Amino acid sequence: MTNRTRVPRAGHLPCVQAAQPPAEHTRPADTDRITYQAAAVYVAAQIHAAATANPDPAATLDDIADALPEVLPQVFTTMGTAPGLAETLLPEVTDRVWAYTVVEHARAEAGADYSYVFELLADELKCGANPAAIRTQVPGVLRRVYAAKAGA
């Protein structure tokens, strides 16, 4: 009896088949769109973070959202961003900033006791949730907050 183990020869593993590389690597057609959306999520989240540092985030976001169509192209030009990217990002960022604005107005309306609920909605936006879906959810959340306040 020997204590030696059998070592397979190079390139000959008994149970493992060698994986074949794909014939050609193709890039998904919508990679650029996904990249732009990710950039918009980041930019809008940074705008929201800056707005929440102010005493009235909802009013600040209103002002920012109104100014975005004029200011954002100038910012992109100053930063040397490609004009096509700026044109694509503007509606995406604006849409997200308006969603944050709706959330912050609802947070102010509901009061500090229910602020955490709207923080969850803002966090969903930060994670890339559909801004239209968040804007649609806000009125229902406010109704439930009012019902909870009335029942308390």
Secondary structure as UniProt FT lines:
FT   TURN            10..11
FT   TURN            29..30
FT   HELIX           31..52
FT   HELIX           57..79
FT   HELIX           83..110
FT   HELIX           112..114
FT   HELIX           115..126
FT   TURN            127..128
FT   HELIX           131..151
//
